[in-house]
Amino acid sequence: MGGVKVVFLFGGITPRNKLTTVVCMHHELLLLFQEAREANYKQQGYYYPMKGGNMEVMIERCCGIDVHKSKLTACLLVSKPDGKAEKSIKTFSTMTSDLLALKDWLEAEGCTHVAIESTGVYWKPVFNIIEDSITVILANARDIKNVPGRKTDVKDCEWIADLLRFGLIRASFIPPKPIRELRDLTRYRTKLIGEMTSEKNRVQKVLEDANIKLSCVATDIFGTSGKEMLSALLQAESTPEEMAELAKGRLRKKIPALIEALRGNVSEHHRYLIEMGLRHLESMGELIADLDEKIDKAMEPYREEQKLLMSITGVEKKSAESVIAEIGVDMSQFPSEKHLASWAGVCPGNNESAGKRKSGKTTKGDTWLQRTLIQVAHAASKAKNTYLKDKYHRIAGRRGKKRAAMAIAHKILGFAYYILRYRVPYRDLGEDYLDKLNKDGQEWKLIKRLEALGNKVTIEPVLQAA
C-alpha cells in the first residue's frame, strides 16, 4: 500500500482492559496514550510508562504461565539491548516433578518475575512451589483477557508475558502462608456450619411429615431439651407425656403445648431418618469443635488484632477470626480503606455511559468476607444505643434492609482497616451522633411534622445546670 500502514483498533482503554491491542498489517503495536489519560490512570494506580514513543520495558526477564488442571504452558521473555525480546516457550505437566523442573528452568534463565492467571485452584500448586525464589504475580483473568479469536494456550502465555514485561499487570492480593492456612480452616468451618444447617432442615422436614410440631412450641428443637425429646421419640414406646417431661428451664412452662406438639403419626421409616440425621449432626458437631481448636491455635500470633477487632459493635470471636483470615493483618497491602472495600466487593460499583449513571450494584469481590460482614452488620443493627444501629435503621427506612446491611458491612470493614493499620480499638460514636451532627436539620424536620398536624411550635433551649 505504498508504505501506508492500515491500523485497526479493537476495544477501548479501561482499567479492566489495561492494554489495547493495535493490529497493523501483521504486526502488533502498542497504542500511545495521551498525557491527560496517562496522568488520570496514574492517579488510579494504573501507570503506563513511555520512553521514546514506545512502551518502556519494566522487567528484563519474566515469564507468563497459562495453567490448566493437567498441564501448563510457560513463555519466557528475555529483553535485548535493542528493545526486542527473546522468546522461549515450554509446556509442563502439573505433576510435582515437572513443576520443580519448571522452577529449575526459570532460575537457570535468571527469571525474576512470573505472572499466572488465577484459574480456579490450579494456580496454587505452581504458586506454592516457585514463590520462595521468584516473585509471583497472580493476575485476575478479567484484567488480562486477550483479543477474541486469538485463543490458544501458547498465545495466552505470550500475552501474559508481554503484559508483565511492560508492567501492565496488577497483582492480586495474596496473603502470607500462615494467613492462607488460617483461611482454609475458617472457610471449611463455614461450609460445615452450612451443611449442619441443611441437615437440621432435613430433620425438621421429616418431623413435619410425621406431624410432630415441636418447632411450633420450642424455639430451638436442637437445644438440650429438644435433643432429649428427639432421642426419646426414636423409642416407639415413649409417650407424648413422657417426652414432654424432658423439657428443661423455661420450656417446662409449655409442657401442655409440648404434649400436643409431640402427638403425631411417627412410623419406623420416620424414626430411621431422624436417627440418621441426628447421628450426622453429632459427627459434624465434633468436626466443628476440632476445627475451632485448630483455628484457635493458628490465631495465637494474631491475638492482639483479634481483640482489637472484637471491639467493633457486632464482631465476636469467630467473625474476627474470619476477617483476619480473609484480609490478614498487614493493611499496607491496600492503599486505603476504599481499595479494601472495592477488593471485598462491599462498595457500590461503577457503571456510567454517556453521562448516565446506571446500576451501581456491588461486584463479586471476596464472597466469604462479604458473608461474614453481612452477619456482623445484622448483629450490629440490634445492638442498643450504638451508632451502627442508628445508621442501619436510617438507611433501611429509605433504601431497604438489604442495602442497609451492605452499607453497614462497608462501614465495619472500613473500621477494621483503620483498627488493624493503627492498632487502636473501636470507639462507638453513640446513637445520637448523627442527630447532633445535623441538629438544625433534625429540628426543622420535626417542626414541619408538628405543624402539619396543626400545631404551633416554639423552640426554647434547655439551660445547662451550672
N, C-alpha and C positions, 0 to 999 in steps of 0.2 A: 504493500500500500504506500510505496514511496516514502518509507521512513515514518509514516504517521502511525502512532500507536492508538489502537482502539481499546478503550478501558470500559469494562462493565463492572458496576458497583452492585454488590448484593448486601442486603441487610442495612443496619444502622449501627451507630456507636452508642452504646448504653453501658452502664456499669455492669450489667449482667452479660453483655456480649462485648468484652473489652477489646476485641480485635476485629476490625472489619476486613474481610478478605477482598482484595482487589485482583481481578484476573486480567492480565494484559497479554493477549495472544496466548502463548504457552508459558508465561512467566507469572510468578506470584510476587506481588509487590506489597508493601505496607503503606497504608494511606497516611498522608501527612495531616496532622491535626492543627487546627487554628489555635493561636496563642490563648485566646479567651477561653476556649473549651478546655485546653490543657490546664490552665490555671484553675478552672472550675473543678475539674476532676482531681487535681492535686489536693484541693481542699477536702475532697471526699475520700481521699486515701487511694485514688487511682492515678498513678503518675506514669506518663509515657515519655521517657527521656528521648530527646532528639540530639543528633550530632551530625552536622554537615548534610542536613536534608534526609538522613536515614535514621532508622531506629538504632539507638546505642546498645551494644551488647552488654548485658549486665552480668552474665555468668559465663565464664570461658569454657568450662567443662560441665555439662549437665546431661541428664537422661530423662526421657519421658517414657512411662510404662503404661501400657494398656493391659489391664489384668482381668482375667476371667477365672472361672472355677478350676479348670484343669490346666490352663496354660496362660502365659503372659508374653507379650511382645515388647521389647525394650529398644529404644532408639537413643544412641549416644551421640551427642554433638560436641565436637572439639573445634573451637574457634581458631582461625588462622589470622596472621597479621593483615591480610587484605580484606578482612571483614567477613569472608565466607566461612563456612563450617564444614568440617569433615564428618561424614555421617557413617555410623555403623549400627546395623540392626541385627538383633539376635532374638530367638524365641526359646523360652524355657518352660518346663512344666512347673507346676506349683508344689511339687514334692519338695521336702526339706533339703534333700541333697542338691537339687537344681537351684533352689533359692540361695543356698550357700555358694554355689558356682556363680550365680549372678552377682552376689556380693563381692566375690574374689575378682571377677572381671571388672566391675566398676572401680574397685580400689586400685587394681593394676593400671587402669587407664587414667587414674587421677581425678575421677568424677567427684565433684564437691556437693552437687545438689541433684535430687531426684524428685520428680513430680509423679504422683499416682492419682488416677481418678477414683473417687470414692464410690466404688461399685459394691453395694451390699456389704457383706463382711469379708469379701475376697481380698481386699487390700490389707487386712490386718496381719496375716502371716508375713507378707512382704515387708510391711512397716516394722514389725517386731524384730525381724532379722537384720535389717540394714540401718535401723535408726541409731545404733550405737556409734557407727563410724562415718555416716553420711547424713547430711541434712535432708530430711524427707518432708516434702510439701504435699499435703493431701488437698486435692482440688475438688470443689463442688462440680458435679457433672453439668449443672445448669450454666456455669460460668465459662466452660471451655468447649462448648459444642462446636463441631466443625461445620463446614458448609454442607447442606443436604446434597446427596448424590455422590459424596466423596467418602464413603464409609467402608473402610476395611481396617483390620487390626493394625496393619503397617502404617497406613495414613493417619490413624488415630494417635499412635505413639509418636509419629513425626510431628503432628500438630501440637501435641502436649509439650514435646521437647522444644519446639520453636517458641511457644508462648513462654516457657520457663526461661529460655535463653535471653529473651528481651525483658524479663521481669514483669510479665503481664499476668501472672497467676497469683491470686490472693489466697494465702494459706488458710485452710480451715483450722478451727481451734481443736487441738489435740492435747488433753491434759496429760500430766506425767503418769508413769506406770502405776504408782500406788493409787492415784485417783481413778484410773481406768479400772483397776481391780475392784475398788470400792463401788464403782458404778455398776459393774456386773452383778455384784451382790445385791445392791438396792433394787435394781431392775428385776432381778429374779424374785426377790421378796414381793415386789408389787404384782408380778404375774401370779405368784402363788396365792396372794390375798384375793386377787380377782377370780381365780379358779375356786377358791374356798367359797366365795360369794355365790358363784354359779352352782356349786354343789348344794348349798343351803337352799337355793331356789328350787332345785330339783326335788329335794326332800319335802319342801313346802308344797310342791305340786302333787306329790304322792299323798300327802296328808289331806289336801283338798279333795282328791279323788276318793279318799276313804271317808270324807265328810267329818274330818277332825278339825274343828275350828279353834285350835289352840291359839293361833295368831290373832284372833279377834279379842282375846282376853289378855294374853301376856304380850308385853312389848317386845321381848326377845325370847323366842322359843328355843334358842340355842344357849341360853344362860344356864346357870346352875340348876334352877328349878326345872326349866324346860328339858334339859338333857336327861334328868332323872325321870321325868314323866315319859319321854320318848323311849327310854330304856325299858320302863315298865310296860309301855304299850306293846313292846315286842313279845311280852309274855301273854299268851292267849287267855290265861286265867285271871289276869288283872282286871278289876272292875273300875269304872269311872270314879267311884268314890275313893278307892284306894290310891289311884293315880293323883287325884286332886289333893289328897293329904300330903303329898310330897312337896307341895308348894312351900316356899320359904320367904321370910321377910314380909314386905308389903303385899306380896301376891296372895298371902293367906286370907286377906280381906275379900278376895274374889273367889273363894272356894265354891260357892253355889254356881257361879258362872262357869268355873272350870269344869264342874261335873257335867254340865250340859254340853260344853265345848268338846269334852273327851268322849262323849257318847256318839260313836259313829258306826260305820259299817266296814270294819277292818278285816281283810282276808289275809291268808298266808302269803299271797303274792305281794300285798302291800307291806307286810312285815319284812319280807325278804329285801325289797327295795329300800325301805327305811334303814334296815340294818347295814346294807352295803353303803348307803350314803353316810351314816354315822361313822363307820369304820374309815371311810375315805377322809372325812373331816378330821378325825383324830390323827391320822397319819400326816395330813398336811399341816395340822397344828404343830406336830413335833418338828417337821421340817422348818417351819417358820421360826420356831423357837431356836433351833440350831443356827439358822441364818442370823437371827437377832444377836446371838452371842458372837458369831464371826464378825458381823458388822461392827459391834461394839469394840472388839479388839482392833479392827482396822481403823477405827476412829480415834485411837489413842493419840496420834500426832496432831490431831485437829480438834482436841477437846476445847481449847480456848475459843476457837472460831465457832464451834458448835454452841457454846454457852452464849456468845455474843448474838448469834442468830436467833436463839431462843428468847431473846429479849424483845423481839418483834411480836406484836399482837397477832395471835393465831398460830405462831410457829411453835411446834413441840419437838420432842426428841427425834422422832422418825422423819418428820418433814425437814428438820435441819440436816439430818444425815443425807437425805435425798438431794437437797440443794447443793451441799458441798460435793457430793458425788458427781453432779452434773456440771457445775461451773468451776470446781476447785476452790482454792483459797488465794491464788495469786491473781489479783484483779488487774495487774499490769498487762495482761493479755488483751484487755479491752480498753480502748482509749477513753471511753466514757460509759456512763450507765445507759445512754441511748444505744450505743453499739451492742451492749449486752442484751438489752430488751429486743433489739432487732434480731440478734442471733437466736434468742429464745423463742421469738415469734409471739410476743405478748404486747406488741405495739401496732398501731394502725399501719397498713401497707400504703404504698404509693401507686396510684393508678390515675394518671391525668393525661388527657389527649385533647388537643385543640383548645386548650384553656379551660376544659371542663373537668371537674373532679368527679371520678366515677367511684365504684366500690372501693372502700378502704379497708376491706377485711384483712385480718391478720394472716401472716404467712405461716407455713408449716412449722418451721423452727424445730426446737427440741421438744417433742411431744411429751416426753417423760417429765421434763421440768415444768411444762405447762400444766400437766395434770396435778402435780404437787402444789403449784402456786394457786391453782383454782380451788383446791381443797382448803388451803390455808386462807384464801380470800373469804370463803364461805364461813370458816370458823371465826375470822376477824369480824365479819359482819354481825356476829351475835355477841361479841364482847361488849359489855356495858361501859358507857361513859368513855368511849375511845374515838379518836379522830377517824380511824378507818371505818368504824361502824357508821358514823355520820356521813362520811364521804360516799359509802356504798349506797345508803338509802337516798341520798340526794341524786345520784346518777340513776339508780333503779327507778325512781319516780318519773324520770324523763326518758330514759333510754331502754329500760327493761333490766331484769335481773341478770341475764347472761352477759350483757355488755358491762354491767356494773361489776360483776365478778372478774371479768377480764381486766377492767380498769384498775381494780384493787390489786390484782395479781401483778400488773405492771408497776404499781407503786411499791409493792412489797419487794419485788426484785430490785428496784432502784435503791430501797433502803439497804438490802443485803449487799449491794455493790459498795456503798459507802462504808458500811459497817466492816466489811472484810478488808477494804482498802486502807482505812484509817484506824482500824481496831478500836472502835468506840461503840458502846451499847446504844440501843434504840431508846429514844425518849419520846413518849407519846405527847402529842400536842393538846389533847383533850377534845371532848365532844363539842365544845363551844368555840373552837378555834376559828372555824370558817365564819361563824356569826360575828365574832369580834373583828375579823379581817375586813368584813364589809358591813359594818354596823349601820351606816346610813342607809344602805340599800335594803337591809332587813327591816329597818324601821319604816321606810317608805312603803314596802310591800304590805306590812301588817296594817298600816294606817289605811291604805287603799282598800283592803279587805273589810276592815271595820266600817269604813264609810260606805261601802257598797251594801252593807247590811242596814244602813240608815242611822248610823251613829256619828256623833261629832267627837272627834278625838283631839285631846290636848295632851302634849307630852311635857312632863316635868321631871328633870333628872333627880335621882335619889342622892341626897347629900351623904358623903362619906363620913363615917364616925371619926372624930378626932383621935 
